[in-house]
Amino acid sequence: MSDESGTAEIGNRSVPRLNERILSSMSRRSVAAHPWHDLEIGPGAPTVFNVVVEITKGSKVKYELDKKTGLIKVDRVLYSSVVYPHNYGFIPRTLCEDSDPMDVLVLMQEPVISGCFLRARAIGLMPLIDQGERDDKIIAVCADDPEYRHYNDLKELSPHRLAEIRRFFEDYKKNENKEVAVNDFLPAEAAFQAIQYSMDLYAQYVLETLRR
């Protein structure tokens, strides 16, 4: 028996009813929500967009999206004595040439929990080469953080803040004997172009999938 409040009676206990989407997923009639594909990028993209946070500011654990299930998994604990300087995640409904969604480092006052999403504004692009492959990162600010939402370009940040970000990405894989090279930061316009390109690649991916 169930009522309008969304609870069901089992014996003498009231328990929450399972969401219909979850039940459908369990019976394989459909799939559960996937943060990469089901979450909209947002109407302001490529300037302002949603970001799914994988790694919390201050964390030494590298979490990442499991593309098959949509869950956030533990990839590894960093080998170096460093922590992520800001919240880090990806932009939904984007695709890069490494077959992953576009990566974003989000500057804001507080760490937020892994798996949540927030609105961000791109302020620059950090070109990065990881093990010989291009792996650019968008530098953004939280669009709803009063301390950071007024920033529109990297040049508004202090040189030390940019040096800190660069040094983290240059150093965090050194103890794994992996090479990472960070090139000169690029302005907000380059970030907008990179995000738009990743949106276009994702749209092509969807069309090709539908044709199969």
Solvent accessible surface area in square Angstrom, and as a share of the most:
residue,aa,sasa,rsa
1,M,187,0.83
2,S,55,0.36
3,D,77,0.40
4,E,177,0.79
5,S,88,0.57
6,G,23,0.22
7,T,41,0.24
8,A,21,0.16
9,E,82,0.37
10,I,95,0.48
11,G,73,0.70
12,N,159,0.81
13,R,150,0.55
14,S,74,0.48
15,V,33,0.19
16,P,110,0.69
17,R,124,0.45
18,L,96,0.48
19,N,87,0.45
20,E,133,0.60
21,R,116,0.42
22,I,81,0.41
23,L,70,0.35
24,S,21,0.13
25,S,32,0.21
26,M,133,0.59
27,S,54,0.35
28,R,216,0.79
29,R,181,0.66
30,S,54,0.35
31,V,111,0.64
32,A,51,0.40
33,A,65,0.51
34,H,21,0.09
35,P,32,0.20
36,W,14,0.05
37,H,53,0.24
38,D,63,0.33
39,L,36,0.18
40,E,108,0.48
41,I,22,0.11
42,G,18,0.17
43,P,149,0.93
44,G,36,0.34
45,A,20,0.15
46,P,30,0.19
47,T,52,0.30
48,V,28,0.16
49,F,2,0.01
50,N,19,0.10
51,V,0,0.00
52,V,3,0.02
53,V,0,0.00
54,E,11,0.05
55,I,0,0.00
56,T,32,0.18
57,K,62,0.26
58,G,45,0.43
59,S,21,0.13
60,K,78,0.33
61,V,38,0.22
62,K,28,0.12
63,Y,61,0.23
64,E,52,0.23
65,L,13,0.07
66,D,35,0.18
67,K,85,0.36
68,K,188,0.80
69,T,75,0.44
70,G,9,0.08
71,L,124,0.62
72,I,48,0.24
73,K,87,0.37
74,V,92,0.53
75,D,55,0.29
76,R,48,0.17
77,V,85,0.49
78,L,4,0.02
79,Y,132,0.50
80,S,11,0.07
81,S,113,0.73
82,V,40,0.23
83,V,74,0.42
84,Y,2,0.01
85,P,22,0.14
86,H,7,0.03
87,N,0,0.00
88,Y,15,0.06
89,G,0,0.00
90,F,1,0.01
91,I,0,0.00
92,P,0,0.00
93,R,82,0.30
94,T,0,0.00
95,L,27,0.13
96,C,32,0.19
97,E,128,0.58
98,D,56,0.29
99,S,67,0.43
100,D,53,0.27
101,P,10,0.06
102,M,9,0.04
103,D,24,0.12
104,V,0,0.00
105,L,0,0.00
106,V,0,0.00
107,L,0,0.00
108,M,20,0.09
109,Q,78,0.34
110,E,108,0.48
111,P,66,0.42
112,V,35,0.20
113,I,134,0.68
114,S,42,0.27
115,G,41,0.40
116,C,36,0.22
117,F,116,0.49
118,L,23,0.11
119,R,113,0.41
120,A,0,0.00
121,R,53,0.19
122,A,0,0.00
123,I,0,0.00
124,G,0,0.00
125,L,6,0.03
126,M,0,0.00
127,P,21,0.13
128,L,4,0.02
129,I,60,0.30
130,D,20,0.10
131,Q,104,0.46
132,G,68,0.66
133,E,115,0.51
134,R,162,0.59
135,D,31,0.16
136,D,18,0.09
137,K,8,0.03
138,I,0,0.00
139,I,0,0.00
140,A,0,0.00
141,V,0,0.00
142,C,7,0.04
143,A,9,0.07
144,D,81,0.42
145,D,9,0.05
146,P,88,0.55
147,E,91,0.41
148,Y,19,0.07
149,R,124,0.45
150,H,109,0.49
151,Y,45,0.17
152,N,85,0.44
153,D,24,0.12
154,L,9,0.04
155,K,173,0.73
156,E,77,0.35
157,L,16,0.08
158,S,59,0.38
159,P,114,0.72
160,H,134,0.60
161,R,65,0.24
162,L,35,0.18
163,A,55,0.42
164,E,71,0.32
165,I,0,0.00
166,R,64,0.24
167,R,148,0.54
168,F,12,0.05
169,F,2,0.01
170,E,52,0.23
171,D,28,0.15
172,Y,12,0.05
173,K,20,0.08
174,K,121,0.51
175,N,95,0.49
176,E,27,0.12
177,N,143,0.73
178,K,72,0.30
179,E,140,0.63
180,V,20,0.12
181,A,50,0.39
182,V,14,0.08
183,N,75,0.38
184,D,107,0.55
185,F,40,0.17
186,L,70,0.35
187,P,72,0.45
188,A,8,0.07
189,E,99,0.45
190,A,22,0.17
191,A,0,0.00
192,F,44,0.18
193,Q,113,0.50
194,A,20,0.15
195,I,0,0.00
196,Q,69,0.31
197,Y,115,0.44
198,S,1,0.01
199,M,43,0.19
200,D,61,0.32
201,L,34,0.17
202,Y,21,0.08
203,A,51,0.40
204,Q,95,0.42
205,Y,80,0.30
206,V,54,0.31
207,L,91,0.45
208,E,87,0.39
209,T,60,0.35
210,L,135,0.67
211,R,182,0.66
212,R,213,0.78
